[in-house]
């Protein structure tokens, strides 16, 4: 099994995906263990002094003014975890919780938190045992980080609360720890606070969304090419010299992908001799510009994610010179903004895909295709309601594009008077990514049918390969009306699993 070694300098996006989705094992490097021990010595020395130090010998948040005596500090750390594990609502997905736990471990191993090596090792042990704490949908304001979700994870380290075992069954965490020979931790000074004070949930969801959207943006270039071909559009607008004079990198990449997919097509360009259509509609002609802008948004979001993956997010932090200093690095604004940016870009990509689908179904704009791509229009409704479903998905994505990060609601008796709402931005982005997948699946379904209805004209080799692959995956072609939901579900799986991109790339080679 693949193993990810966590050191002091952060982790990569591929590390997060390997642990969250691939079940990779986690190990602590010798460097990380040494850094953990060194930082702990600093915390222990400060804990022995009479002067109060935030997070070590004081209360938290608005209660930070109280100095906590030594005999109550273990109870203090245990209590912060119990009280902050206050989430409600549906359970969060297993992959999200594993990313959350792994990214908290990443910061702990930086040597800036003061957590003992044995606590960090127990965090790795839970991941390796496949024990996933139950985390709920609601409870994070994104400042001080993802408090409630992280607290539910810390609760499991203490042998309290519920968790999902490797078999998928939810049971008391104490039982699961005992079965795997893992001793619950007894938290000491600062450790409870260090385990729940970070942007790890929103960051984990950002990393996974970026991976999914990478595939979906390439998928969108392929479905756009299929629609252009089905509409007898021109591929001249994809010429690299046209995109070079407006040098947005994403635009150039999308145009190049579409051009590669359409190479040697006999369907493109027929309308140029057929007045009065001089140009294709915006949804066809501007596909690279819209998808390209989204690609550039992805690039910016990836840069933010890479910075955060290298960061140590905690408050207070232990510095190499022995100071323990308070800070605001837990604030989720940098991550929250790009999560919202991605939801906006995804909604626009879905919107332009839906417009192309609608054009394929409208006999007045489809240039010779039957109404709704029906076999016997009037008797058959064809894909009429598939487009309704697509429109409903797009409409929801527009609502999900409303930024969460533009909101703030004060908490902790006005001590935490400005919050990021980054967790909320991440949760709605996950829904947007799912919906975008479905929207592209419906465009794929309509465009492949439309291409097949262009009798006597040969599609590009790459689009022919896509059509053959999607038919082989159980998505039926043109014909009389049938129960449509299974076809759409199969098309959704075809896009979601990366099979659309793989089918095209067998002909084109790697797409960008």
Helices and strands as residue ranges (DSSP letters): E 3-6, H 13-20, E 25-28, H 30-47, G 61-63, G 70-72, H 73-84, E 88-91, H 94-108, H 117-129, E 132-133, E 136-138, H 147-157, E 162-164, E 170-172, H 173-179, H 191-195, H 200-230, G 236-238, H 240-244, H 249-261, G 270-273, H 282-285, H 287-309, E 317-318, E 324-325, H 333-361, G 371-373, H 384-400, H 422-453, H 461-472, H 485-496, H 499-508
